[in-house]
């Protein structure tokens, strides 16, 4: 398939920089990543992830973790399982 279309987007430079570092580690170019994303949109007939608005409990948990509050720390997987009652 011939690649003849150009896509231009505006994006936060910090997000672009972080994404490019990940893509570089994966050995994938930006064009390849965008092509993969568009292919998945076509296959899924929608976005390849579920966009949603987090509820209040999830937002609070995300904020707590970001601020390192109320986050449990475990040394081993066994400690996690014990905490979960598994």
TARA-V436976 format. One record per pair of residues at least 12 apart in sequence whose ideal C-beta (glycine too) atoms are under 8 Angstrom apart, sorted by the first residue. I is the first residue (numbers start at 1). J is the second residue. Records with the same first field share a line. If there is no record, write none. Layout:
# TARA-V436976
I: J  J
This chain:
# TARA-V436976
3: 31  35
7: 34
19: 33
